[in-house]
Amino acid sequence: MSLNDALLQWEKEQTEGASDPFAGLENAAFNSVSVSQHNRFGGFFFRPENECGDIT
């Protein structure tokens, strides 16, 4: 399954039964910003020790 299809499926699951048709989009946008900010400040995907060896 492509990432786009997975996101569309997830969005559909998030909005089923919701009175606000944009609730899933709002949640997805908020979550993507949160993850982006986390990664920007050294989150899951940035590990300096992986770039340069053990830095301690």
C-alpha positions in Angstrom: 0.0 0.0 0.0 1.4 3.4 -0.9 1.9 6.1 1.7 -0.8 8.2 0.0 -3.3 5.3 0.2 -2.4 4.6 3.8 -3.0 8.3 4.7 -6.3 8.4 2.9 -7.4 5.2 4.7 -6.3 6.6 8.1 -8.2 9.9 7.3 -11.3 7.9 6.5 -11.1 5.9 9.7 -10.5 9.1 11.7 -13.5 10.9 10.2 -16.1 8.1 10.3 -18.9 9.1 12.6 -17.4 12.6 13.2 -19.8 15.5 13.0 -17.0 17.7 11.7 -15.9 16.5 8.2 -12.6 18.3 8.6 -11.7 16.8 12.0 -9.4 14.2 10.5 -7.6 16.7 8.4 -7.1 19.0 11.4 -5.8 16.2 13.5 -3.4 15.0 10.7 -2.1 18.6 10.2 -1.5 19.1 13.9 0.2 15.7 14.2 2.5 16.3 11.2 3.5 19.7 12.6 4.2 18.1 16.0 6.3 15.4 14.5 8.1 17.9 12.2 9.0 20.1 15.2 10.1 17.0 17.2 12.4 16.0 14.3 13.7 19.5 13.9 14.9 19.6 17.4 16.7 16.2 17.4 13.8 13.8 17.6 13.5 10.3 16.4 15.4 10.6 13.1 18.4 12.6 14.1 21.1 10.8 16.0 24.5 12.5 15.9 26.2 9.4 17.0 25.0 7.7 13.8 26.6 10.5 11.7 30.0 10.6 13.4 30.3 7.5 15.5 30.0 7.6 19.3 30.2 11.3 20.3 30.5 10.7 24.0 
